[in-house]
């Protein structure tokens, strides 16, 4: 930027001195004779012209001065804007440095805590780790051989056979990642180190604007796609899940007799996709173990798996119909070797939730569980028959140790279900829960029996209506469904959230050293 100059008004000063000298020399005849001033110079009109010329020159210099002063003020304002921009950039840079220094401090604390836990390991686990590490070490050669053969088979196979070899290769990779994870001295630390390594690659890619092809491996993966891959082996129609793998979308929905899946696009996570797959598999296996036992109590209950966003994080929720977790087990539920399933029929060794917790800790995420309970409710039920006749009933549900029971107004004892029979067909039903006041209307009934479920919560319905229409009769059953179970909620930071230095930093202190930079520029305040 060019320098602004304010020139000294030499013309006005010199002309002023000459005017003063002239006026002084012509102020009297004695002084004029002393300095040999001609008599013509004593005329008043000459003096007036001299004064007018001086005033004109003075005005010209004044205008030039203020123009240059305005230009100078503009330059000063531009310099101040540059200084403020520099200060802001410095502050953001120092805040970013503060953020990542905290990441480093957290990693140091994380490592120190894990080392302390490692020191406290029992000798039996150390012995097991040494054996497992030896197995893993000797398995490297076999793994490389199998992987090489499968890659060659994919390259030389026919198009219809490539998918089979590709699936086998993915299975081998998954098996190797499980072995790598299971034989590490500290699972959470192993995952955390992997995530920090991926974070560095991801951050460099963002700074250099390079693609994944320039990195040694992809540092991120889709949380939605990983969950679809994890749940595919469990569902009744895997081909419907494979469609979600081929064409990811913002929302993925799947339902069958066992599962209700509602998976939104929750963003990209750092690290190894197989670690999230292992986390999901353990939660689902845990849910399946209880679903098989409690299926008879509520045939409409499903294992509910939901994925969504919570602020800048990905949140995974898994509901199962298992028994409630006692408060005394809150601290033990994720410990190695602890299991609430006891007996000969189960093979639980207390590893599933331990693996889940270790993976969450490696991600610096959070996991918590909520006991889902039944609740008492009152319903207004309106039944319209084919003739136009209507029947209105009030049904209330109560909570017992064995599950919810329902009672019609006027009945003496509650029962598991309430039944109505009519001598004509049902054409319309309306059900209004007292808690919400919303009316659920159903008016499309065929000849086949129909089951109508809670529309407010279709993934976990609290009531059901069973309608059977015949030619000249009908039957209606109201069921209060048992939804008691446990929901696990897992929150994991996304890749974008981990690198956003402003995300979740409400507790960052004000940086006084940044504000102190302004001390060097206080001298500029005189130009305000």
C-alpha positions as CSV (number, residue, x, y, z in Angstrom):
1,X,0.0,0.0,0.0
2,X,1.4,3.5,-1.0
3,X,2.3,5.9,1.7
4,X,0.1,8.9,2.4
5,X,1.9,12.3,2.6
6,X,0.6,15.6,4.1
7,X,2.8,18.3,2.4
8,X,3.8,21.4,4.4
9,X,2.0,24.6,3.1
10,X,5.1,26.4,2.0
11,X,3.3,28.7,-0.5
12,X,1.0,30.1,2.1
13,X,3.8,30.6,4.7
14,X,6.2,32.3,2.3
15,X,3.4,34.5,0.8
16,X,2.2,35.4,4.3
17,X,5.7,36.5,5.3
18,X,6.0,38.6,2.1
19,X,2.5,40.1,2.7
20,X,3.4,41.0,6.3
21,X,6.7,42.6,5.1
22,X,4.9,44.6,2.4
23,X,2.2,45.8,4.7
24,X,4.8,46.8,7.3
25,X,6.9,48.7,4.8
26,X,4.0,50.6,3.5
27,X,2.4,51.3,6.8
28,X,3.9,54.8,7.0
29,X,5.7,57.3,4.8
30,X,8.8,57.4,7.1
31,X,9.2,53.5,6.8
32,X,8.7,53.6,3.1
33,X,11.3,56.3,2.7
34,X,13.7,54.3,4.9
35,X,13.4,51.3,2.7
36,X,13.1,53.3,-0.6
37,X,9.5,52.0,-1.3
38,X,8.0,53.7,-4.4
39,X,5.0,55.9,-3.6
40,X,2.8,53.9,-6.0
41,X,3.2,50.8,-3.7
42,X,1.4,52.8,-1.0
43,X,-1.9,52.7,-2.7
44,X,-4.7,50.9,-1.0
45,X,-5.9,49.0,-4.0
46,X,-2.5,47.3,-4.3
47,X,-2.7,46.3,-0.7
48,X,-6.2,44.9,-1.2
49,X,-5.0,42.8,-4.2
50,X,-2.0,41.5,-2.2
51,X,-4.3,40.5,0.7
52,X,-6.8,38.9,-1.7
53,X,-4.0,36.9,-3.5
54,X,-2.8,35.7,-0.1
55,X,-6.3,34.6,1.0
56,X,-6.8,32.8,-2.3
57,X,-3.5,30.9,-1.9
58,X,-4.4,30.2,1.7
59,X,-7.7,28.7,0.7
60,X,-6.1,26.5,-2.0
61,X,-3.5,25.2,0.5
62,X,-6.3,24.6,3.1
63,X,-8.4,22.6,0.6
64,X,-5.3,20.5,-0.4
65,X,-4.5,19.9,3.2
66,X,-7.9,18.6,4.1
67,X,-8.0,16.4,1.0
68,X,-4.7,14.8,1.9
69,X,-5.8,14.6,5.6
70,X,-8.9,12.6,4.5
71,X,-6.8,10.3,2.3
72,X,-4.5,9.8,5.3
73,X,-7.5,9.0,7.6
74,X,-8.6,6.5,5.0
75,X,-5.2,4.9,5.0
76,X,-5.2,4.7,8.8
77,X,-8.6,3.0,8.7
78,X,-7.4,0.5,6.2
79,X,-4.3,-0.2,8.4
80,X,-6.6,-0.7,11.4
81,X,-8.8,-3.1,9.5
82,X,-5.6,-5.0,8.5
83,X,-4.5,-5.0,12.1
84,X,-7.9,-6.3,13.3
85,X,-7.8,-9.0,10.6
86,X,-4.3,-10.0,11.8
87,X,-5.4,-10.0,15.4
88,X,-8.4,-12.2,14.6
89,X,-6.3,-14.6,12.5
90,X,-3.7,-14.7,15.4
91,X,-6.5,-15.4,17.9
92,X,-8.0,-18.2,15.8
93,X,-4.6,-19.7,15.2
94,X,-3.8,-19.7,18.9
95,X,-7.2,-21.1,19.7
96,X,-6.7,-23.9,17.2
97,X,-3.2,-24.5,18.7
98,X,-4.8,-24.6,22.2
99,X,-7.4,-27.0,20.9
100,X,-4.9,-29.5,19.5
101,X,-2.6,-29.1,22.5
102,X,-5.6,-30.2,24.6
103,X,-6.0,-33.2,22.2
104,X,-2.3,-34.0,22.9
105,X,-2.9,-33.6,26.7
106,X,-5.9,-35.9,26.6
107,X,-3.9,-38.5,24.7
108,X,-1.2,-38.3,27.3
109,X,-3.7,-38.8,30.1
110,X,-5.4,-41.5,28.1
111,X,-2.2,-43.4,27.7
112,X,-1.2,-42.9,31.3
113,X,-4.6,-44.2,32.5
114,X,-4.4,-47.2,30.2
115,X,-0.9,-48.0,31.4
116,X,-2.1,-48.0,35.0
117,X,-4.8,-50.4,34.0
118,X,-2.4,-52.5,32.2
119,X,-0.2,-52.8,35.3
120,X,-3.2,-54.0,37.3
121,X,-3.9,-56.8,34.9
122,X,-4.2,-60.2,36.4
123,X,-1.4,-62.7,35.6
124,X,-3.8,-65.0,33.9
125,X,-4.8,-62.3,31.4
126,X,-1.1,-61.5,30.8
127,X,-0.5,-65.1,30.1
128,X,-3.5,-65.2,27.7
129,X,-2.2,-62.1,25.9
130,X,1.2,-63.6,25.4
131,X,-0.3,-66.7,23.9
132,X,-2.6,-64.7,21.7
133,X,0.2,-62.5,20.6
134,X,2.2,-65.5,19.6
135,X,-0.7,-66.9,17.6
136,X,-1.2,-63.5,15.9
137,X,2.5,-63.3,15.1
138,X,2.6,-66.8,13.5
139,X,-0.7,-66.1,11.7
140,X,0.7,-63.2,9.7
141,X,2.3,-65.5,7.1
142,X,-0.9,-67.5,6.7
143,X,-3.0,-64.3,6.4
144,X,-0.8,-62.8,3.8
145,X,-0.9,-66.0,1.8
146,X,-4.7,-66.3,1.9
147,X,-5.1,-62.6,1.1
148,X,-2.8,-62.8,-1.9
149,X,-4.5,-65.9,-3.3
150,X,-8.0,-64.2,-2.9
151,X,-6.8,-61.1,-4.7
152,X,-5.4,-63.1,-7.6
153,X,-8.7,-65.1,-7.7
154,X,-10.7,-61.9,-7.9
155,X,-8.5,-60.6,-10.8
156,X,-8.8,-63.9,-12.7
157,X,-12.4,-64.9,-11.9
158,X,-15.4,-64.6,-14.0
159,X,-17.7,-61.7,-13.3
160,X,-20.3,-63.8,-11.5
161,X,-17.7,-65.3,-9.3
162,X,-15.9,-62.1,-8.3
163,X,-18.4,-61.2,-5.6
164,X,-17.9,-64.6,-3.9
165,X,-14.1,-64.0,-3.7
166,X,-14.6,-60.4,-2.7
167,X,-16.9,-61.5,0.2
168,X,-14.3,-64.0,1.3
169,X,-11.6,-61.3,1.2
170,X,-13.7,-59.0,3.3
171,X,-14.3,-61.8,5.8
172,X,-10.6,-62.5,6.0
173,X,-9.9,-58.8,6.6
174,X,-12.6,-58.7,9.3
175,X,-11.2,-61.8,10.9
176,X,-7.7,-60.3,10.9
177,X,-9.0,-57.0,12.5
178,X,-10.7,-59.0,15.2
179,X,-7.6,-60.9,15.9
180,X,-5.5,-57.7,15.9
181,X,-8.0,-56.2,18.3
182,X,-8.3,-59.2,20.6
183,X,-4.6,-59.7,21.0
184,X,-3.7,-56.1,21.8
185,X,-2.7,-55.3,25.3
186,X,-5.3,-52.6,25.6
187,X,-8.2,-52.4,23.2
188,X,-9.2,-48.8,23.9
189,X,-5.7,-47.6,23.5
190,X,-5.2,-49.6,20.3
191,X,-8.4,-48.0,18.8
192,X,-7.5,-44.5,20.0
193,X,-4.0,-44.7,18.4
194,X,-5.7,-45.8,15.2
195,X,-8.1,-42.9,15.3
196,X,-5.4,-40.4,16.0
197,X,-3.4,-41.7,13.1
198,X,-6.5,-41.5,10.8
199,X,-7.2,-38.0,12.2
200,X,-3.7,-36.9,11.1
201,X,-4.3,-38.3,7.5
202,X,-7.8,-36.8,7.4
203,X,-6.6,-33.3,8.6
204,X,-3.8,-33.3,6.0
205,X,-6.2,-34.2,3.3
206,X,-8.4,-31.3,4.3
207,X,-5.5,-28.9,4.3
208,X,-4.0,-30.1,1.0
209,X,-7.4,-30.6,-0.6
210,X,-6.3,-34.1,-1.7
211,X,-8.5,-37.1,-2.4
212,X,-8.5,-40.5,-0.7
213,X,-6.4,-41.9,-3.6
214,X,-3.4,-39.8,-2.3
215,X,-3.6,-41.3,1.2
216,X,-2.2,-44.7,2.3
217,X,-5.7,-45.8,3.2
218,X,-9.1,-44.1,3.7
219,X,-9.1,-42.5,7.2
220,X,-12.9,-42.3,7.4
221,X,-15.9,-44.6,6.8
222,X,-19.7,-44.2,6.7
223,X,-21.3,-45.0,10.0
224,X,-24.5,-45.9,8.2
225,X,-22.8,-48.3,5.7
226,X,-20.9,-50.0,8.5
227,X,-24.1,-50.7,10.5
228,X,-25.8,-52.0,7.4
229,X,-22.9,-54.4,6.8
230,X,-22.9,-55.4,10.5
231,X,-26.7,-56.2,10.6
232,X,-27.0,-57.9,7.2
233,X,-26.1,-61.4,8.5
234,X,-28.8,-61.2,11.2
235,X,-31.9,-60.1,9.2
236,X,-34.4,-62.4,7.4
237,X,-33.9,-60.7,4.0
238,X,-30.2,-59.9,3.5
239,X,-30.8,-58.9,-0.1
240,X,-32.7,-55.9,1.1
241,X,-29.8,-54.8,3.2
242,X,-27.3,-55.3,0.3
243,X,-29.3,-52.7,-1.6
244,X,-28.4,-50.2,1.2
245,X,-24.7,-51.1,0.8
246,X,-24.8,-50.5,-3.0
247,X,-26.7,-47.3,-2.9
248,X,-26.3,-45.4,0.4
249,X,-29.0,-42.8,1.2
250,X,-29.9,-40.2,3.8
251,X,-32.3,-42.7,5.4
252,X,-32.3,-46.5,5.4
253,X,-35.3,-48.4,6.7
254,X,-35.8,-52.1,7.2
255,X,-38.3,-54.2,9.1
256,X,-39.0,-57.9,9.6
257,X,-40.4,-60.1,12.4
258,X,-37.2,-59.6,14.5
259,X,-35.7,-56.2,13.6
260,X,-36.8,-52.6,13.1
261,X,-33.9,-50.7,11.6
262,X,-33.9,-46.9,11.2
263,X,-30.5,-45.7,10.0
264,X,-29.9,-42.1,9.0
265,X,-26.8,-40.8,7.4
266,X,-24.9,-39.8,10.6
267,X,-21.7,-38.7,8.8
268,X,-18.2,-40.1,8.6
269,X,-16.2,-41.6,11.5
270,X,-12.5,-41.9,11.8
271,X,-10.8,-45.2,12.2
272,X,-11.5,-48.8,11.1
273,X,-15.0,-49.7,9.9
274,X,-14.7,-53.2,11.4
275,X,-14.4,-51.8,14.9
276,X,-17.9,-50.2,14.6
277,X,-19.2,-53.5,13.0
278,X,-17.9,-55.4,16.1
279,X,-19.6,-52.9,18.4
280,X,-22.9,-53.3,16.6
281,X,-22.6,-57.1,16.4
282,X,-22.1,-57.4,20.1
283,X,-25.1,-55.2,21.0
284,X,-27.3,-57.1,18.5
285,X,-26.1,-60.5,19.7
286,X,-26.9,-59.4,23.3
287,X,-30.4,-58.3,22.1
288,X,-31.0,-61.5,20.2
289,X,-30.2,-63.6,23.3
290,X,-33.0,-61.9,25.2
291,X,-35.4,-61.6,22.2
292,X,-35.6,-65.4,21.9
293,X,-36.5,-65.8,25.6
294,X,-39.2,-63.0,25.7
295,X,-40.8,-63.4,22.3
296,X,-43.9,-65.1,23.7
297,X,-44.6,-62.2,26.0
298,X,-45.0,-59.7,23.1
299,X,-45.0,-61.1,19.6
300,X,-44.9,-57.5,18.2
301,X,-41.7,-56.6,20.0
302,X,-38.6,-56.2,17.8
303,X,-35.0,-55.4,18.2
304,X,-34.9,-51.7,17.4
305,X,-31.6,-50.2,16.0
306,X,-31.5,-46.5,15.2
307,X,-28.7,-44.3,14.0
308,X,-28.9,-40.5,13.9
309,X,-27.1,-37.3,14.7
310,X,-27.0,-35.7,18.1
311,X,-25.4,-32.2,17.6
312,X,-22.0,-33.0,15.9
313,X,-21.9,-36.7,17.0
314,X,-23.3,-39.9,15.7
315,X,-25.7,-41.7,18.0
316,X,-26.5,-45.4,17.9
317,X,-29.4,-46.8,19.9
318,X,-30.2,-50.5,20.3
319,X,-33.3,-51.6,22.2
320,X,-33.9,-55.2,23.3
321,X,-36.6,-56.9,25.4
322,X,-34.1,-58.0,28.0
323,X,-34.6,-57.7,31.8
324,X,-33.9,-54.4,33.4
325,X,-30.4,-53.7,34.7
326,X,-30.3,-53.3,38.4
327,X,-28.8,-50.1,39.8
328,X,-26.2,-52.1,41.7
329,X,-24.8,-53.3,38.3
330,X,-24.4,-49.9,36.8
331,X,-20.6,-49.9,37.2
332,X,-20.2,-53.6,36.6
333,X,-22.1,-54.1,33.4
334,X,-19.2,-53.1,31.1
335,X,-16.5,-54.9,33.1
336,X,-14.6,-57.9,31.7
337,X,-16.1,-61.2,32.8
338,X,-19.4,-59.7,34.1
339,X,-22.6,-61.1,32.7
340,X,-26.2,-61.0,33.8
341,X,-27.0,-64.2,31.9
342,X,-26.4,-67.1,34.1
343,X,-27.1,-70.8,33.6
344,X,-26.1,-73.8,31.5
345,X,-28.0,-72.7,28.4
346,X,-26.1,-69.5,27.9
347,X,-22.5,-69.2,26.8
348,X,-22.0,-65.6,27.8
349,X,-18.5,-64.9,29.1
350,X,-18.9,-61.2,29.8
351,X,-17.1,-60.2,26.7
352,X,-19.7,-58.5,24.5
353,X,-20.4,-55.3,26.5
354,X,-16.8,-55.2,27.5
355,X,-15.7,-55.0,23.8
356,X,-18.4,-52.4,23.2
357,X,-17.2,-50.2,26.1
358,X,-13.6,-50.5,25.1
359,X,-14.4,-49.4,21.5
360,X,-16.4,-46.5,22.7
361,X,-13.6,-45.4,25.0
362,X,-11.2,-45.6,22.2
363,X,-13.4,-43.2,20.2
364,X,-13.6,-40.9,23.2
365,X,-17.4,-41.4,23.0
366,X,-20.0,-42.3,25.6
367,X,-22.3,-45.2,26.2
368,X,-25.2,-45.4,28.6
369,X,-28.2,-47.6,29.1
370,X,-31.9,-46.8,29.9
371,X,-34.4,-49.2,31.4
372,X,-37.5,-48.9,29.2
373,X,-40.6,-49.3,31.4
374,X,-44.3,-49.9,30.9
375,X,-46.7,-47.2,31.9
376,X,-50.3,-46.9,32.9
377,X,-52.6,-45.3,30.3
378,X,-56.2,-44.8,29.5
379,X,-57.7,-45.0,26.0
380,X,-61.0,-44.0,24.5
381,X,-62.1,-46.6,21.9
382,X,-64.9,-45.9,19.4
383,X,-66.2,-48.8,17.2
384,X,-68.4,-48.1,14.2
385,X,-70.3,-51.0,12.7
386,X,-71.5,-51.6,9.1
387,X,-75.1,-50.4,10.0
388,X,-73.8,-47.1,11.4
389,X,-74.2,-48.2,15.0
390,X,-71.3,-47.0,17.3
391,X,-69.9,-48.3,20.5
392,X,-67.6,-46.2,22.8
393,X,-65.5,-47.8,25.5
394,X,-62.9,-46.6,28.0
395,X,-59.9,-49.0,28.3
396,X,-57.2,-48.5,31.0
397,X,-53.9,-50.3,31.4
398,X,-52.1,-51.0,34.6
399,X,-48.5,-52.1,35.2
400,X,-47.8,-55.3,37.1
401,X,-44.7,-57.4,37.7
402,X,-45.7,-59.8,34.9
403,X,-46.4,-57.0,32.4
404,X,-49.2,-54.6,31.6
405,X,-52.9,-55.6,32.0
406,X,-55.9,-53.9,30.6
407,X,-59.4,-53.4,31.9
408,X,-62.6,-52.2,30.3
409,X,-64.7,-49.7,32.2
410,X,-67.1,-51.7,34.3
411,X,-64.9,-54.8,34.5
412,X,-63.9,-56.0,37.9
413,X,-60.6,-57.6,37.1
414,X,-57.9,-56.7,34.6
415,X,-56.8,-59.2,32.0
416,X,-54.1,-59.5,29.3
417,X,-56.6,-58.7,26.6
418,X,-60.1,-57.4,26.1
419,X,-62.4,-59.0,23.5
420,X,-65.6,-57.7,21.7
421,X,-67.8,-59.7,19.4
422,X,-70.4,-58.1,17.1
423,X,-73.1,-59.6,14.7
424,X,-72.0,-57.3,11.9
425,X,-68.8,-56.1,10.3
426,X,-66.6,-53.4,11.8
427,X,-66.1,-50.4,9.4
428,X,-64.1,-47.9,11.5
429,X,-62.1,-47.8,14.6
430,X,-60.9,-44.7,16.6
431,X,-58.5,-45.0,19.5
432,X,-57.4,-41.9,21.6
433,X,-54.7,-42.2,24.3
434,X,-55.4,-39.9,27.2
435,X,-51.7,-38.8,27.5
436,X,-51.5,-37.4,24.0
437,X,-55.1,-36.8,23.1
438,X,-54.3,-37.7,19.5
439,X,-56.9,-39.9,17.7
440,X,-55.8,-42.9,15.6
441,X,-58.4,-43.7,13.0
442,X,-58.6,-47.0,11.0
443,X,-61.2,-47.6,8.3
444,X,-59.7,-50.0,5.8
445,X,-60.6,-53.6,6.7
446,X,-60.6,-56.5,4.4
447,X,-61.7,-60.1,4.9
448,X,-58.3,-61.2,6.3
449,X,-57.5,-60.6,10.0
450,X,-55.6,-57.4,10.6
451,X,-53.4,-56.2,13.4
452,X,-53.3,-52.4,14.0
453,X,-50.4,-51.0,16.0
454,X,-49.5,-47.9,17.9
455,X,-48.8,-45.3,15.2
456,X,-47.0,-42.9,17.5
457,X,-44.3,-45.5,18.2
458,X,-44.5,-48.2,15.5
459,X,-41.0,-49.4,16.3
460,X,-42.0,-50.1,19.9
461,X,-45.8,-50.2,20.0
462,X,-47.5,-50.1,23.4
463,X,-50.9,-51.3,22.2
464,X,-52.4,-53.4,19.4
465,X,-55.9,-54.0,18.0
466,X,-56.7,-57.3,16.3
467,X,-59.7,-57.1,13.9
468,X,-61.3,-60.2,12.3
469,X,-64.2,-59.4,9.9
470,X,-66.4,-62.1,8.6
471,X,-69.5,-61.8,6.3
472,X,-72.0,-61.2,9.1
473,X,-69.9,-60.9,12.2
474,X,-66.7,-59.4,13.6
475,X,-64.3,-59.8,16.5
476,X,-62.1,-57.1,18.1
477,X,-59.3,-57.7,20.6
478,X,-57.4,-54.9,22.5
479,X,-53.9,-55.8,23.7
480,X,-51.6,-53.9,26.1
481,X,-48.1,-54.7,24.9
482,X,-45.2,-55.3,27.2
483,X,-42.3,-53.0,26.1
484,X,-40.1,-53.4,29.2
485,X,-36.5,-53.7,28.1
486,X,-33.2,-52.0,27.9
487,X,-31.9,-49.4,25.4
488,X,-28.2,-48.8,24.9
489,X,-27.2,-45.4,23.5
490,X,-23.8,-45.0,22.0
491,X,-22.5,-41.5,21.1
492,X,-19.4,-41.3,18.9
493,X,-17.7,-38.1,17.6
494,X,-17.7,-37.8,13.8
495,X,-14.6,-37.0,11.8
496,X,-15.8,-33.4,11.3
497,X,-16.5,-32.9,15.0
498,X,-13.1,-34.1,16.1
499,X,-11.4,-31.6,13.8
500,X,-13.7,-28.6,14.5
501,X,-11.9,-26.7,17.2
502,X,-15.0,-24.8,18.0
503,X,-17.2,-27.8,18.5
504,X,-17.9,-28.6,22.2
505,X,-15.4,-26.1,23.4
506,X,-17.7,-24.0,25.5
507,X,-15.3,-24.5,28.5
508,X,-12.2,-23.1,26.7
509,X,-10.8,-20.2,28.8
510,X,-10.4,-16.7,27.3
511,X,-6.8,-16.4,26.0
512,X,-5.4,-13.3,27.7
513,X,-2.2,-13.6,25.8
514,X,-4.1,-13.1,22.5
515,X,-5.7,-9.9,23.8
516,X,-2.4,-8.6,24.9
517,X,-1.3,-8.4,21.2
518,X,-3.4,-5.3,21.0
519,X,-1.0,-3.4,23.3
520,X,1.4,-2.9,20.4
521,X,-1.3,-1.0,18.4
522,X,-2.7,1.4,21.1
523,X,-0.7,4.2,19.5
524,X,-3.1,4.2,16.6
525,X,-6.0,5.3,18.9
526,X,-4.8,9.0,18.5
527,X,-6.1,8.9,14.9
528,X,-9.7,7.9,15.9
